Amino acid sequence: MVVVGDSLDEVGLLADFKTLKQTLKEVLTPLDHVVLNDLPAFKDLNPSTENIARYIYRTVKNSCAPLRFKASAGLGI
């Protein structure tokens, strides 16, 4: 995942790493040490590596507007 933006903030940052780290932690914590098939996000979706990556990408992307994110590896996102 690559963070993309149009401009830097007043201190010259595209994105605050602390904010990105916290957002990622909030997305990953519910996935840690659980049966993924029991989570609503994977109720009707196989929790394959690709689907987990897609879920993480979409969730982080929606949480960090107005930043944009680019995915790689052909996940069709």
Secondary structure as UniProt FT lines:
FT   STRAND          2..4
FT   TURN            10..11
FT   HELIX           17..28
FT   HELIX           29..31
FT   TURN            32..33
FT   HELIX           36..38
FT   HELIX           40..42
FT   HELIX           49..63
FT   TURN            65..66
FT   STRAND          68..70
//
